[in-house]
Amino acid sequence: MTTAEQIMHKNARWIPATETLDRAAQMMRESDIGALPVADANERMCGIITDRDIVVKCVAMGHDPSKVTAGSLCEGTPRWVEADDDVSDVLAAMENHRIRRLPVVRDKKLVGMISEADIARNLPDEQIAEFVERICAA
């Protein structure tokens, strides 16, 4: 059984909900990533923001990213998987919730992230093909 931990990229970063979007964008640039989980005051995930969120929901709306917080962009219920979850559960979660990046937690703390690129790099061709087929059919 392949687990989420085996395919995730480690050392994922998160951003406090109270941090501004300009700082989120700087963190994304520094780490060469496109998404950051957002954490509340207890370091529990309350959402995730993407570089696209910053552009579409802040900049394009005429808002100042130095005045808008990461937490203000969080919508809906955050999704994640446990580090020891089977990769089939990871794929199902990404498919069912139509998400491209999935935080991985252990003991309620962020330990990694799984992206579509991680799936492509780490899974057998047959499993990747099934995942792509289901995503494209949805």
C-alpha positions as CSV (number, residue, x, y, z in Angstrom):
1,M,0.0,0.0,0.0
2,T,1.3,3.4,-1.0
3,T,0.5,6.1,1.5
4,A,0.0,9.9,1.2
5,E,3.3,10.4,3.1
6,Q,5.2,8.4,0.5
7,I,4.2,10.7,-2.4
8,M,3.8,14.1,-0.7
9,H,6.4,16.8,-0.8
10,K,7.7,17.5,2.7
11,N,8.4,20.7,4.4
12,A,5.1,22.3,3.3
13,R,4.6,25.8,4.6
14,W,1.4,27.3,6.0
15,I,0.4,30.9,6.6
16,P,-1.5,32.4,9.5
17,A,-5.0,33.5,8.7
18,T,-4.1,37.0,9.9
19,E,-1.2,37.4,7.5
20,T,-1.6,39.6,4.5
21,L,-1.9,38.4,0.9
22,D,1.2,40.3,-0.2
23,R,3.2,38.2,2.3
24,A,1.5,35.0,1.1
25,A,2.5,35.8,-2.5
26,Q,6.1,36.4,-1.3
27,M,6.1,33.1,0.5
28,M,4.8,31.3,-2.6
29,R,7.5,33.0,-4.7
30,E,10.3,32.1,-2.2
31,S,9.2,28.5,-2.1
32,D,8.2,28.2,-5.7
33,I,4.7,26.9,-4.8
34,G,1.2,27.9,-5.9
35,A,-0.7,27.2,-2.8
36,L,-0.5,27.7,1.0
37,P,-2.7,26.1,3.7
38,V,-4.1,28.8,6.0
39,A,-3.9,28.1,9.8
40,D,-5.9,29.6,12.6
41,A,-4.4,30.8,15.9
42,N,-4.2,27.2,17.1
43,E,-2.2,26.2,14.0
44,R,-5.1,24.2,12.7
45,M,-5.9,24.4,9.0
46,C,-8.9,26.6,8.2
47,G,-8.4,26.8,4.5
48,I,-6.0,27.0,1.6
49,I,-5.2,29.9,-0.8
50,T,-3.7,29.8,-4.2
51,D,-1.8,32.2,-6.3
52,R,-4.9,32.4,-8.5
53,D,-7.0,33.3,-5.5
54,I,-4.8,36.2,-4.8
55,V,-5.0,37.5,-8.3
56,V,-8.7,36.8,-9.0
57,K,-10.3,37.5,-5.6
58,C,-8.1,40.4,-4.5
59,V,-6.0,42.1,-7.2
60,A,-8.6,41.9,-10.0
61,M,-11.3,43.1,-7.6
62,G,-9.2,46.3,-7.0
63,H,-8.2,45.3,-3.4
64,D,-4.8,46.0,-1.9
65,P,-3.1,42.7,-1.1
66,S,-1.2,44.4,1.7
67,K,-4.5,45.0,3.5
68,V,-6.4,41.8,2.8
69,T,-5.7,38.7,5.0
70,A,-5.2,35.1,3.9
71,G,-8.1,34.1,6.1
72,S,-10.5,36.4,4.3
73,L,-10.1,34.3,1.1
74,C,-10.8,30.9,2.8
75,E,-14.1,29.5,1.7
76,G,-15.9,26.2,2.4
77,T,-14.6,23.3,4.3
78,P,-10.9,22.7,4.1
79,R,-9.9,19.2,2.8
80,W,-6.9,17.2,3.8
81,V,-5.7,13.6,4.1
82,E,-3.8,11.9,6.9
83,A,-0.2,10.9,6.3
84,D,-1.0,7.2,6.5
85,D,-4.0,7.3,4.2
86,D,-3.8,5.1,1.2
87,V,-3.1,6.8,-2.1
88,S,-6.4,5.6,-3.5
89,D,-8.1,7.8,-0.8
90,V,-5.9,10.7,-1.9
91,L,-7.0,10.3,-5.5
92,A,-10.6,10.0,-4.6
93,A,-10.5,13.1,-2.4
94,M,-8.9,15.1,-5.2
95,E,-11.4,13.8,-7.7
96,N,-14.5,14.2,-5.6
97,H,-13.7,17.7,-4.4
98,R,-12.1,18.9,-7.7
99,I,-8.9,20.0,-6.0
100,R,-5.4,20.1,-7.4
101,R,-3.4,20.3,-4.1
102,L,-4.1,18.4,-0.9
103,P,-2.5,19.1,2.5
104,V,-1.3,16.1,4.4
105,V,-1.6,16.1,8.2
106,R,-0.4,14.0,11.1
107,D,-1.7,14.6,14.6
108,K,-3.6,17.6,13.2
109,K,-0.4,19.3,12.0
110,L,0.7,20.0,8.5
111,V,3.5,17.6,7.3
112,G,3.3,17.9,3.5
113,M,1.3,18.6,0.4
114,I,0.3,16.5,-2.6
115,S,-0.1,18.1,-6.0
116,E,-1.0,16.6,-9.3
117,A,2.7,16.7,-10.1
118,D,3.5,14.5,-7.1
119,I,1.0,12.0,-8.4
120,A,2.5,12.0,-11.8
121,R,6.0,11.5,-10.4
122,N,5.2,8.8,-7.9
123,L,2.4,6.6,-9.1
124,P,2.4,3.8,-11.7
125,D,1.2,4.7,-15.2
126,E,-2.0,2.7,-14.8
127,Q,-3.0,4.5,-11.7
128,I,-2.2,7.9,-13.2
129,A,-4.2,7.0,-16.3
130,E,-7.3,6.0,-14.2
131,F,-7.0,9.3,-12.2
132,V,-6.8,11.4,-15.4
133,E,-9.6,9.6,-17.0
134,R,-11.9,10.2,-14.0
135,I,-10.9,13.8,-13.8
136,C,-11.5,14.5,-17.5
137,A,-14.9,12.7,-17.4
138,A,-16.1,14.7,-14.5
